[in-house]
Every structure is written in structure tokens, then in C-alpha cells.
Amino acid sequence: MYRVFTRTWWRNNKDYPNGLEPCAGRKTTIRKGIKTEEEARSICKVYNACHDPGRLSRKAEYEET
């Protein structure tokens, strides 16, 4: 089983170059109980194509549960 979630990869910090500090953010679940890795990958691909990651680079990912 797989879980698809989003999280950011940066946080604002004026003391870092470009004002961004590397930081893996909290995971926010989009969907869980997905049976195949292919389906989880597809959900991530669609989400990332339809959503602007913004300054903090919020993207969909998946993990095995």
C-alpha cells in the first residue's frame, strides 16, 4: 500500500542565499490506501502538473506504508 502526500522543500530564512533554507516540511496526505506504485506515481505526476510548486517547492510524493 502507498500514501501520496505533499510537502515543501524550503523555508524562508533571510540569512540564507536567496532567502531560502533547505527544509523538508510536514507531510500532508492527499490520498492513502493506494494499492500499486504505478497508481501512486500517476497521482503525483498529475498533481505536480496541475499545481505550481511556488517559492517553497511544494510537490507531491509517495511512500510505501
CHARMM internal coordinates of N, CA and C (Angstrom, degrees):
IC EDIT
DIST 1 N 1 CA 1.4486
DIST 1 CA 1 C 1.5360
ANGL 1 N 1 CA 1 C 109.03
DIST 1 C 2 N 1.3270
ANGL 1 CA 1 C 2 N 114.29
DIHE 1 N 1 CA 1 C 2 N 152.11
DIST 2 N 2 CA 1.4626
ANGL 1 C 2 N 2 CA 120.49
DIHE 1 CA 1 C 2 N 2 CA -177.01
DIST 2 CA 2 C 1.5181
ANGL 2 N 2 CA 2 C 110.62
DIHE 1 C 2 N 2 CA 2 C -131.85
DIST 2 C 3 N 1.3105
ANGL 2 CA 2 C 3 N 114.57
DIHE 2 N 2 CA 2 C 3 N 155.34
DIST 3 N 3 CA 1.4656
ANGL 2 C 3 N 3 CA 122.12
DIHE 2 CA 2 C 3 N 3 CA 175.70
DIST 3 CA 3 C 1.5220
ANGL 3 N 3 CA 3 C 107.20
DIHE 2 C 3 N 3 CA 3 C -124.50
DIST 3 C 4 N 1.3430
ANGL 3 CA 3 C 4 N 115.72
DIHE 3 N 3 CA 3 C 4 N 134.39
DIST 4 N 4 CA 1.4655
ANGL 3 C 4 N 4 CA 121.47
DIHE 3 CA 3 C 4 N 4 CA 176.20
DIST 4 CA 4 C 1.5245
ANGL 4 N 4 CA 4 C 107.15
DIHE 3 C 4 N 4 CA 4 C -105.84
DIST 4 C 5 N 1.3201
ANGL 4 CA 4 C 5 N 115.70
DIHE 4 N 4 CA 4 C 5 N 135.00
DIST 5 N 5 CA 1.4680
ANGL 4 C 5 N 5 CA 121.00
DIHE 4 CA 4 C 5 N 5 CA -177.61
DIST 5 CA 5 C 1.5193
ANGL 5 N 5 CA 5 C 109.84
DIHE 4 C 5 N 5 CA 5 C -146.32
DIST 5 C 6 N 1.3158
ANGL 5 CA 5 C 6 N 115.06
DIHE 5 N 5 CA 5 C 6 N 167.33
DIST 6 N 6 CA 1.4611
ANGL 5 C 6 N 6 CA 120.92
DIHE 5 CA 5 C 6 N 6 CA 172.66
DIST 6 CA 6 C 1.5205
ANGL 6 N 6 CA 6 C 108.40
DIHE 5 C 6 N 6 CA 6 C -117.55
DIST 6 C 7 N 1.3130
ANGL 6 CA 6 C 7 N 114.19
DIHE 6 N 6 CA 6 C 7 N 156.70
DIST 7 N 7 CA 1.4709
ANGL 6 C 7 N 7 CA 120.73
DIHE 6 CA 6 C 7 N 7 CA 170.89
DIST 7 CA 7 C 1.5165
ANGL 7 N 7 CA 7 C 108.06
DIHE 6 C 7 N 7 CA 7 C -163.90
DIST 7 C 8 N 1.3091
ANGL 7 CA 7 C 8 N 115.15
DIHE 7 N 7 CA 7 C 8 N 162.03
DIST 8 N 8 CA 1.4639
ANGL 7 C 8 N 8 CA 121.04
DIHE 7 CA 7 C 8 N 8 CA 176.59
DIST 8 CA 8 C 1.5258
ANGL 8 N 8 CA 8 C 108.60
DIHE 7 C 8 N 8 CA 8 C -93.96
DIST 8 C 9 N 1.3280
ANGL 8 CA 8 C 9 N 115.13
DIHE 8 N 8 CA 8 C 9 N 160.52
DIST 9 N 9 CA 1.4611
ANGL 8 C 9 N 9 CA 120.56
DIHE 8 CA 8 C 9 N 9 CA 179.51
DIST 9 CA 9 C 1.5213
ANGL 9 N 9 CA 9 C 113.26
DIHE 8 C 9 N 9 CA 9 C -115.74
DIST 9 C 10 N 1.3247
ANGL 9 CA 9 C 10 N 116.93
DIHE 9 N 9 CA 9 C 10 N -0.57
DIST 10 N 10 CA 1.4653
ANGL 9 C 10 N 10 CA 121.76
DIHE 9 CA 9 C 10 N 10 CA 179.74
DIST 10 CA 10 C 1.5150
ANGL 10 N 10 CA 10 C 109.10
DIHE 9 C 10 N 10 CA 10 C -138.79
DIST 10 C 11 N 1.3429
ANGL 10 CA 10 C 11 N 115.22
DIHE 10 N 10 CA 10 C 11 N 160.28
DIST 11 N 11 CA 1.4643
ANGL 10 C 11 N 11 CA 120.27
DIHE 10 CA 10 C 11 N 11 CA 168.66
DIST 11 CA 11 C 1.5112
ANGL 11 N 11 CA 11 C 107.83
DIHE 10 C 11 N 11 CA 11 C -136.25
DIST 11 C 12 N 1.2995
ANGL 11 CA 11 C 12 N 114.94
DIHE 11 N 11 CA 11 C 12 N 153.69
DIST 12 N 12 CA 1.4614
ANGL 11 C 12 N 12 CA 120.77
DIHE 11 CA 11 C 12 N 12 CA -179.77
DIST 12 CA 12 C 1.5240
ANGL 12 N 12 CA 12 C 109.81
DIHE 11 C 12 N 12 CA 12 C -69.29
DIST 12 C 13 N 1.3316
ANGL 12 CA 12 C 13 N 115.54
DIHE 12 N 12 CA 12 C 13 N 130.56
DIST 13 N 13 CA 1.4543
ANGL 12 C 13 N 13 CA 121.71
DIHE 12 CA 12 C 13 N 13 CA 176.34
DIST 13 CA 13 C 1.5304
ANGL 13 N 13 CA 13 C 106.88
DIHE 12 C 13 N 13 CA 13 C -156.61
DIST 13 C 14 N 1.3007
ANGL 13 CA 13 C 14 N 116.19
DIHE 13 N 13 CA 13 C 14 N 108.62
DIST 14 N 14 CA 1.4689
ANGL 13 C 14 N 14 CA 121.00
DIHE 13 CA 13 C 14 N 14 CA -174.92
DIST 14 CA 14 C 1.5258
ANGL 14 N 14 CA 14 C 113.53
DIHE 13 C 14 N 14 CA 14 C -62.00
DIST 14 C 15 N 1.3438
ANGL 14 CA 14 C 15 N 118.33
DIHE 14 N 14 CA 14 C 15 N -18.02
DIST 15 N 15 CA 1.4600
ANGL 14 C 15 N 15 CA 121.44
DIHE 14 CA 14 C 15 N 15 CA -178.76
DIST 15 CA 15 C 1.5305
ANGL 15 N 15 CA 15 C 113.52
DIHE 14 C 15 N 15 CA 15 C -82.92
DIST 15 C 16 N 1.3260
ANGL 15 CA 15 C 16 N 117.41
DIHE 15 N 15 CA 15 C 16 N -5.49
DIST 16 N 16 CA 1.4715
ANGL 15 C 16 N 16 CA 122.10
DIHE 15 CA 15 C 16 N 16 CA 179.40
DIST 16 CA 16 C 1.5218
ANGL 16 N 16 CA 16 C 110.42
DIHE 15 C 16 N 16 CA 16 C -102.28
DIST 16 C 17 N 1.3422
ANGL 16 CA 16 C 17 N 116.98
DIHE 16 N 16 CA 16 C 17 N 158.04
DIST 17 N 17 CA 1.4716
ANGL 16 C 17 N 17 CA 119.86
DIHE 16 CA 16 C 17 N 17 CA 176.84
DIST 17 CA 17 C 1.5288
ANGL 17 N 17 CA 17 C 110.30
DIHE 16 C 17 N 17 CA 17 C -56.65
DIST 17 C 18 N 1.2948
ANGL 17 CA 17 C 18 N 116.52
DIHE 17 N 17 CA 17 C 18 N 138.80
DIST 18 N 18 CA 1.4718
ANGL 17 C 18 N 18 CA 123.67
DIHE 17 CA 17 C 18 N 18 CA -177.47
DIST 18 CA 18 C 1.5247
ANGL 18 N 18 CA 18 C 113.56
DIHE 17 C 18 N 18 CA 18 C 59.87
DIST 18 C 19 N 1.3378
ANGL 18 CA 18 C 19 N 117.65
DIHE 18 N 18 CA 18 C 19 N 10.56
DIST 19 N 19 CA 1.4569
ANGL 18 C 19 N 19 CA 121.62
DIHE 18 CA 18 C 19 N 19 CA 178.13
DIST 19 CA 19 C 1.5130
ANGL 19 N 19 CA 19 C 114.16
DIHE 18 C 19 N 19 CA 19 C 72.43
DIST 19 C 20 N 1.3422
ANGL 19 CA 19 C 20 N 117.52
DIHE 19 N 19 CA 19 C 20 N 18.05
DIST 20 N 20 CA 1.4621
ANGL 19 C 20 N 20 CA 121.31
DIHE 19 CA 19 C 20 N 20 CA -178.55
DIST 20 CA 20 C 1.5247
ANGL 20 N 20 CA 20 C 111.35
DIHE 19 C 20 N 20 CA 20 C -124.35
DIST 20 C 21 N 1.3278
ANGL 20 CA 20 C 21 N 115.64
DIHE 20 N 20 CA 20 C 21 N 128.43
DIST 21 N 21 CA 1.4612
ANGL 20 C 21 N 21 CA 122.73
DIHE 20 CA 20 C 21 N 21 CA 177.37
DIST 21 CA 21 C 1.5318
ANGL 21 N 21 CA 21 C 108.48
DIHE 20 C 21 N 21 CA 21 C -106.56
DIST 21 C 22 N 1.3394
ANGL 21 CA 21 C 22 N 118.85
DIHE 21 N 21 CA 21 C 22 N 132.80
DIST 22 N 22 CA 1.4608
ANGL 21 C 22 N 22 CA 119.76
DIHE 21 CA 21 C 22 N 22 CA 176.22
DIST 22 CA 22 C 1.5256
ANGL 22 N 22 CA 22 C 110.34
DIHE 21 C 22 N 22 CA 22 C -60.70
DIST 22 C 23 N 1.3215
ANGL 22 CA 22 C 23 N 116.50
DIHE 22 N 22 CA 22 C 23 N 131.12
DIST 23 N 23 CA 1.4606
ANGL 22 C 23 N 23 CA 120.28
DIHE 22 CA 22 C 23 N 23 CA -177.89
DIST 23 CA 23 C 1.5273
ANGL 23 N 23 CA 23 C 109.11
DIHE 22 C 23 N 23 CA 23 C -166.59
DIST 23 C 24 N 1.3200
ANGL 23 CA 23 C 24 N 117.31
DIHE 23 N 23 CA 23 C 24 N 112.74
DIST 24 N 24 CA 1.4685
ANGL 23 C 24 N 24 CA 120.66
DIHE 23 CA 23 C 24 N 24 CA 175.36
DIST 24 CA 24 C 1.5289
ANGL 24 N 24 CA 24 C 107.80
DIHE 23 C 24 N 24 CA 24 C -73.19
DIST 24 C 25 N 1.3281
ANGL 24 CA 24 C 25 N 116.02
DIHE 24 N 24 CA 24 C 25 N 119.07
DIST 25 N 25 CA 1.4566
ANGL 24 C 25 N 25 CA 121.41
DIHE 24 CA 24 C 25 N 25 CA -176.64
DIST 25 CA 25 C 1.5191
ANGL 25 N 25 CA 25 C 113.55
DIHE 24 C 25 N 25 CA 25 C -80.77
DIST 25 C 26 N 1.3221
ANGL 25 CA 25 C 26 N 114.42
DIHE 25 N 25 CA 25 C 26 N -179.88
DIST 26 N 26 CA 1.4625
ANGL 25 C 26 N 26 CA 121.99
DIHE 25 CA 25 C 26 N 26 CA 179.17
DIST 26 CA 26 C 1.5248
ANGL 26 N 26 CA 26 C 109.90
DIHE 25 C 26 N 26 CA 26 C -66.01
DIST 26 C 27 N 1.3203
ANGL 26 CA 26 C 27 N 116.68
DIHE 26 N 26 CA 26 C 27 N 141.59
DIST 27 N 27 CA 1.4655
ANGL 26 C 27 N 27 CA 122.16
DIHE 26 CA 26 C 27 N 27 CA 178.94
DIST 27 CA 27 C 1.5307
ANGL 27 N 27 CA 27 C 109.40
DIHE 26 C 27 N 27 CA 27 C -81.09
DIST 27 C 28 N 1.3352
ANGL 27 CA 27 C 28 N 115.96
DIHE 27 N 27 CA 27 C 28 N 128.81
DIST 28 N 28 CA 1.4575
ANGL 27 C 28 N 28 CA 122.28
DIHE 27 CA 27 C 28 N 28 CA 176.48
DIST 28 CA 28 C 1.5257
ANGL 28 N 28 CA 28 C 107.69
DIHE 27 C 28 N 28 CA 28 C -115.32
DIST 28 C 29 N 1.3298
ANGL 28 CA 28 C 29 N 116.72
DIHE 28 N 28 CA 28 C 29 N 115.15
DIST 29 N 29 CA 1.4623
ANGL 28 C 29 N 29 CA 121.69
DIHE 28 CA 28 C 29 N 29 CA -174.50
DIST 29 CA 29 C 1.5160
ANGL 29 N 29 CA 29 C 111.79
DIHE 28 C 29 N 29 CA 29 C -68.80
DIST 29 C 30 N 1.3342
ANGL 29 CA 29 C 30 N 115.39
DIHE 29 N 29 CA 29 C 30 N 132.93
DIST 30 N 30 CA 1.4626
ANGL 29 C 30 N 30 CA 122.97
DIHE 29 CA 29 C 30 N 30 CA 172.25
DIST 30 CA 30 C 1.5283
ANGL 30 N 30 CA 30 C 108.68
DIHE 29 C 30 N 30 CA 30 C -95.37
DIST 30 C 31 N 1.3314
ANGL 30 CA 30 C 31 N 114.88
DIHE 30 N 30 CA 30 C 31 N -47.15
DIST 31 N 31 CA 1.4556
ANGL 30 C 31 N 31 CA 120.39
DIHE 30 CA 30 C 31 N 31 CA -177.95
DIST 31 CA 31 C 1.5196
ANGL 31 N 31 CA 31 C 109.44
DIHE 30 C 31 N 31 CA 31 C -155.68
DIST 31 C 32 N 1.3299
ANGL 31 CA 31 C 32 N 117.44
DIHE 31 N 31 CA 31 C 32 N 143.52
DIST 32 N 32 CA 1.4568
ANGL 31 C 32 N 32 CA 121.15
DIHE 31 CA 31 C 32 N 32 CA 176.85
DIST 32 CA 32 C 1.5223
ANGL 32 N 32 CA 32 C 109.47
DIHE 31 C 32 N 32 CA 32 C -131.72
DIST 32 C 33 N 1.3210
ANGL 32 CA 32 C 33 N 116.30
DIHE 32 N 32 CA 32 C 33 N 167.98
DIST 33 N 33 CA 1.4509
ANGL 32 C 33 N 33 CA 120.88
DIHE 32 CA 32 C 33 N 33 CA -179.22
DIST 33 CA 33 C 1.5185
ANGL 33 N 33 CA 33 C 113.74
DIHE 32 C 33 N 33 CA 33 C 79.69
DIST 33 C 34 N 1.3105
ANGL 33 CA 33 C 34 N 117.11
DIHE 33 N 33 CA 33 C 34 N 22.94
DIST 34 N 34 CA 1.4580
ANGL 33 C 34 N 34 CA 121.82
DIHE 33 CA 33 C 34 N 34 CA 179.74
DIST 34 CA 34 C 1.5301
ANGL 34 N 34 CA 34 C 107.61
DIHE 33 C 34 N 34 CA 34 C -79.41
DIST 34 C 35 N 1.3126
ANGL 34 CA 34 C 35 N 116.02
DIHE 34 N 34 CA 34 C 35 N 132.81
DIST 35 N 35 CA 1.4633
ANGL 34 C 35 N 35 CA 120.17
DIHE 34 CA 34 C 35 N 35 CA -171.50
DIST 35 CA 35 C 1.5252
ANGL 35 N 35 CA 35 C 115.25
DIHE 34 C 35 N 35 CA 35 C -83.47
DIST 35 C 36 N 1.3217
ANGL 35 CA 35 C 36 N 118.60
DIHE 35 N 35 CA 35 C 36 N -29.98
DIST 36 N 36 CA 1.4659
ANGL 35 C 36 N 36 CA 119.23
DIHE 35 CA 35 C 36 N 36 CA -176.75
DIST 36 CA 36 C 1.5210
ANGL 36 N 36 CA 36 C 111.60
DIHE 35 C 36 N 36 CA 36 C -123.46
DIST 36 C 37 N 1.3253
ANGL 36 CA 36 C 37 N 114.87
DIHE 36 N 36 CA 36 C 37 N 151.40
DIST 37 N 37 CA 1.4585
ANGL 36 C 37 N 37 CA 120.61
DIHE 36 CA 36 C 37 N 37 CA 177.31
DIST 37 CA 37 C 1.5221
ANGL 37 N 37 CA 37 C 110.62
DIHE 36 C 37 N 37 CA 37 C -65.30
DIST 37 C 38 N 1.3134
ANGL 37 CA 37 C 38 N 117.36
DIHE 37 N 37 CA 37 C 38 N -35.42
DIST 38 N 38 CA 1.4658
ANGL 37 C 38 N 38 CA 121.64
DIHE 37 CA 37 C 38 N 38 CA 179.61
DIST 38 CA 38 C 1.5239
ANGL 38 N 38 CA 38 C 111.09
DIHE 37 C 38 N 38 CA 38 C -61.33
DIST 38 C 39 N 1.3343
ANGL 38 CA 38 C 39 N 116.67
DIHE 38 N 38 CA 38 C 39 N -41.94
DIST 39 N 39 CA 1.4694
ANGL 38 C 39 N 39 CA 120.22
DIHE 38 CA 38 C 39 N 39 CA 178.66
DIST 39 CA 39 C 1.5286
ANGL 39 N 39 CA 39 C 110.42
DIHE 38 C 39 N 39 CA 39 C -66.73
DIST 39 C 40 N 1.3226
ANGL 39 CA 39 C 40 N 116.94
DIHE 39 N 39 CA 39 C 40 N -42.39
DIST 40 N 40 CA 1.4681
ANGL 39 C 40 N 40 CA 120.63
DIHE 39 CA 39 C 40 N 40 CA 178.47
DIST 40 CA 40 C 1.5248
ANGL 40 N 40 CA 40 C 110.21
DIHE 39 C 40 N 40 CA 40 C -61.43
DIST 40 C 41 N 1.3129
ANGL 40 CA 40 C 41 N 116.87
DIHE 40 N 40 CA 40 C 41 N -44.24
DIST 41 N 41 CA 1.4634
ANGL 40 C 41 N 41 CA 121.97
DIHE 40 CA 40 C 41 N 41 CA 179.01
DIST 41 CA 41 C 1.5282
ANGL 41 N 41 CA 41 C 110.35
DIHE 40 C 41 N 41 CA 41 C -61.38
DIST 41 C 42 N 1.3279
ANGL 41 CA 41 C 42 N 116.70
DIHE 41 N 41 CA 41 C 42 N -41.89
DIST 42 N 42 CA 1.4631
ANGL 41 C 42 N 42 CA 121.73
DIHE 41 CA 41 C 42 N 42 CA 179.68
DIST 42 CA 42 C 1.5279
ANGL 42 N 42 CA 42 C 111.71
DIHE 41 C 42 N 42 CA 42 C -63.44
DIST 42 C 43 N 1.3143
ANGL 42 CA 42 C 43 N 117.17
DIHE 42 N 42 CA 42 C 43 N -42.55
DIST 43 N 43 CA 1.4693
ANGL 42 C 43 N 43 CA 121.34
DIHE 42 CA 42 C 43 N 43 CA 178.50
DIST 43 CA 43 C 1.5350
ANGL 43 N 43 CA 43 C 109.75
DIHE 42 C 43 N 43 CA 43 C -61.24
DIST 43 C 44 N 1.3267
ANGL 43 CA 43 C 44 N 116.89
DIHE 43 N 43 CA 43 C 44 N -43.43
DIST 44 N 44 CA 1.4647
ANGL 43 C 44 N 44 CA 121.12
DIHE 43 CA 43 C 44 N 44 CA 178.19
DIST 44 CA 44 C 1.5257
ANGL 44 N 44 CA 44 C 110.87
DIHE 43 C 44 N 44 CA 44 C -62.01
DIST 44 C 45 N 1.3049
ANGL 44 CA 44 C 45 N 116.00
DIHE 44 N 44 CA 44 C 45 N -44.83
DIST 45 N 45 CA 1.4648
ANGL 44 C 45 N 45 CA 120.71
DIHE 44 CA 44 C 45 N 45 CA -178.77
DIST 45 CA 45 C 1.5263
ANGL 45 N 45 CA 45 C 111.34
DIHE 44 C 45 N 45 CA 45 C -60.38
DIST 45 C 46 N 1.3260
ANGL 45 CA 45 C 46 N 116.85
DIHE 45 N 45 CA 45 C 46 N -44.51
DIST 46 N 46 CA 1.4691
ANGL 45 C 46 N 46 CA 121.13
DIHE 45 CA 45 C 46 N 46 CA 179.29
DIST 46 CA 46 C 1.5285
ANGL 46 N 46 CA 46 C 110.36
DIHE 45 C 46 N 46 CA 46 C -65.49
DIST 46 C 47 N 1.3264
ANGL 46 CA 46 C 47 N 117.40
DIHE 46 N 46 CA 46 C 47 N -46.72
DIST 47 N 47 CA 1.4606
ANGL 46 C 47 N 47 CA 121.05
DIHE 46 CA 46 C 47 N 47 CA 179.70
DIST 47 CA 47 C 1.5306
ANGL 47 N 47 CA 47 C 110.37
DIHE 46 C 47 N 47 CA 47 C -57.95
DIST 47 C 48 N 1.3293
ANGL 47 CA 47 C 48 N 116.73
DIHE 47 N 47 CA 47 C 48 N -49.42
DIST 48 N 48 CA 1.4597
ANGL 47 C 48 N 48 CA 120.63
DIHE 47 CA 47 C 48 N 48 CA -176.43
DIST 48 CA 48 C 1.5250
ANGL 48 N 48 CA 48 C 112.61
DIHE 47 C 48 N 48 CA 48 C -66.57
DIST 48 C 49 N 1.3282
ANGL 48 CA 48 C 49 N 117.26
DIHE 48 N 48 CA 48 C 49 N -28.77
DIST 49 N 49 CA 1.4611
ANGL 48 C 49 N 49 CA 120.81
DIHE 48 CA 48 C 49 N 49 CA 177.51
DIST 49 CA 49 C 1.5259
ANGL 49 N 49 CA 49 C 111.87
DIHE 48 C 49 N 49 CA 49 C -75.03
DIST 49 C 50 N 1.3290
ANGL 49 CA 49 C 50 N 116.99
DIHE 49 N 49 CA 49 C 50 N -27.27
DIST 50 N 50 CA 1.4759
ANGL 49 C 50 N 50 CA 121.54
DIHE 49 CA 49 C 50 N 50 CA -174.34
DIST 50 CA 50 C 1.5279
ANGL 50 N 50 CA 50 C 113.61
DIHE 49 C 50 N 50 CA 50 C -100.24
DIST 50 C 51 N 1.3146
ANGL 50 CA 50 C 51 N 118.65
DIHE 50 N 50 CA 50 C 51 N -8.00
DIST 51 N 51 CA 1.4626
ANGL 50 C 51 N 51 CA 121.92
DIHE 50 CA 50 C 51 N 51 CA -177.03
DIST 51 CA 51 C 1.5255
ANGL 51 N 51 CA 51 C 110.33
DIHE 50 C 51 N 51 CA 51 C -124.73
DIST 51 C 52 N 1.3155
ANGL 51 CA 51 C 52 N 115.49
DIHE 51 N 51 CA 51 C 52 N 132.44
DIST 52 N 52 CA 1.4584
ANGL 51 C 52 N 52 CA 121.80
DIHE 51 CA 51 C 52 N 52 CA 175.73
DIST 52 CA 52 C 1.5355
ANGL 52 N 52 CA 52 C 108.23
DIHE 51 C 52 N 52 CA 52 C -72.83
DIST 52 C 53 N 1.3267
ANGL 52 CA 52 C 53 N 119.09
DIHE 52 N 52 CA 52 C 53 N 124.87
DIST 53 N 53 CA 1.4551
ANGL 52 C 53 N 53 CA 120.31
DIHE 52 CA 52 C 53 N 53 CA -178.27
DIST 53 CA 53 C 1.5264
ANGL 53 N 53 CA 53 C 113.79
DIHE 52 C 53 N 53 CA 53 C -67.79
DIST 53 C 54 N 1.3242
ANGL 53 CA 53 C 54 N 116.69
DIHE 53 N 53 CA 53 C 54 N -19.30
DIST 54 N 54 CA 1.4591
ANGL 53 C 54 N 54 CA 120.53
DIHE 53 CA 53 C 54 N 54 CA 177.78
DIST 54 CA 54 C 1.5196
ANGL 54 N 54 CA 54 C 113.34
DIHE 53 C 54 N 54 CA 54 C 68.53
DIST 54 C 55 N 1.3133
ANGL 54 CA 54 C 55 N 114.56
DIHE 54 N 54 CA 54 C 55 N -176.31
DIST 55 N 55 CA 1.4575
ANGL 54 C 55 N 55 CA 121.98
DIHE 54 CA 54 C 55 N 55 CA -176.03
DIST 55 CA 55 C 1.5364
ANGL 55 N 55 CA 55 C 112.96
DIHE 54 C 55 N 55 CA 55 C -60.05
DIST 55 C 56 N 1.3262
ANGL 55 CA 55 C 56 N 116.90
DIHE 55 N 55 CA 55 C 56 N -34.63
DIST 56 N 56 CA 1.4642
ANGL 55 C 56 N 56 CA 120.57
DIHE 55 CA 55 C 56 N 56 CA -175.62
DIST 56 CA 56 C 1.5329
ANGL 56 N 56 CA 56 C 112.95
DIHE 55 C 56 N 56 CA 56 C -92.73
DIST 56 C 57 N 1.3216
ANGL 56 CA 56 C 57 N 116.79
DIHE 56 N 56 CA 56 C 57 N 3.62
DIST 57 N 57 CA 1.4652
ANGL 56 C 57 N 57 CA 123.66
DIHE 56 CA 56 C 57 N 57 CA 174.71
DIST 57 CA 57 C 1.5324
ANGL 57 N 57 CA 57 C 112.91
DIHE 56 C 57 N 57 CA 57 C 60.30
DIST 57 C 58 N 1.3563
ANGL 57 CA 57 C 58 N 116.16
DIHE 57 N 57 CA 57 C 58 N 56.84
DIST 58 N 58 CA 1.4727
ANGL 57 C 58 N 58 CA 120.47
DIHE 57 CA 57 C 58 N 58 CA 175.64
DIST 58 CA 58 C 1.5183
ANGL 58 N 58 CA 58 C 108.42
DIHE 57 C 58 N 58 CA 58 C -77.67
DIST 58 C 59 N 1.3386
ANGL 58 CA 58 C 59 N 116.11
DIHE 58 N 58 CA 58 C 59 N 121.71
DIST 59 N 59 CA 1.4596
ANGL 58 C 59 N 59 CA 121.77
DIHE 58 CA 58 C 59 N 59 CA -178.26
DIST 59 CA 59 C 1.5256
ANGL 59 N 59 CA 59 C 110.08
DIHE 58 C 59 N 59 CA 59 C -138.25
DIST 59 C 60 N 1.3317
ANGL 59 CA 59 C 60 N 114.93
DIHE 59 N 59 CA 59 C 60 N 157.27
DIST 60 N 60 CA 1.4632
ANGL 59 C 60 N 60 CA 121.03
DIHE 59 CA 59 C 60 N 60 CA 176.44
DIST 60 CA 60 C 1.5230
ANGL 60 N 60 CA 60 C 109.53
DIHE 59 C 60 N 60 CA 60 C -84.83
DIST 60 C 61 N 1.3159
ANGL 60 CA 60 C 61 N 115.16
DIHE 60 N 60 CA 60 C 61 N 143.36
DIST 61 N 61 CA 1.4519
ANGL 60 C 61 N 61 CA 123.40
DIHE 60 CA 60 C 61 N 61 CA 177.10
DIST 61 CA 61 C 1.5289
ANGL 61 N 61 CA 61 C 107.35
DIHE 60 C 61 N 61 CA 61 C -141.30
DIST 61 C 62 N 1.3223
ANGL 61 CA 61 C 62 N 116.32
DIHE 61 N 61 CA 61 C 62 N 173.38
DIST 62 N 62 CA 1.4474
ANGL 61 C 62 N 62 CA 119.11
DIHE 61 CA 61 C 62 N 62 CA 175.04
DIST 62 CA 62 C 1.5251
ANGL 62 N 62 CA 62 C 109.68
DIHE 61 C 62 N 62 CA 62 C -139.81
DIST 62 C 63 N 1.3395
ANGL 62 CA 62 C 63 N 114.33
DIHE 62 N 62 CA 62 C 63 N 159.18
DIST 63 N 63 CA 1.4554
ANGL 62 C 63 N 63 CA 120.21
DIHE 62 CA 62 C 63 N 63 CA 177.05
DIST 63 CA 63 C 1.5219
ANGL 63 N 63 CA 63 C 109.09
DIHE 62 C 63 N 63 CA 63 C -145.39
DIST 63 C 64 N 1.2919
ANGL 63 CA 63 C 64 N 115.64
DIHE 63 N 63 CA 63 C 64 N 153.39
DIST 64 N 64 CA 1.4580
ANGL 63 C 64 N 64 CA 120.91
DIHE 63 CA 63 C 64 N 64 CA 177.53
DIST 64 CA 64 C 1.5258
ANGL 64 N 64 CA 64 C 108.63
DIHE 63 C 64 N 64 CA 64 C -79.55
DIST 64 C 65 N 1.3163
ANGL 64 CA 64 C 65 N 115.43
DIHE 64 N 64 CA 64 C 65 N 136.65
DIST 65 N 65 CA 1.4800
ANGL 64 C 65 N 65 CA 119.03
DIHE 64 CA 64 C 65 N 65 CA -179.66
DIST 65 CA 65 C 1.5042
ANGL 65 N 65 CA 65 C 111.43
DIHE 64 C 65 N 65 CA 65 C -113.40
END
COOR INIT
IC SEED 1 N 1 CA 1 C
IC BUILD
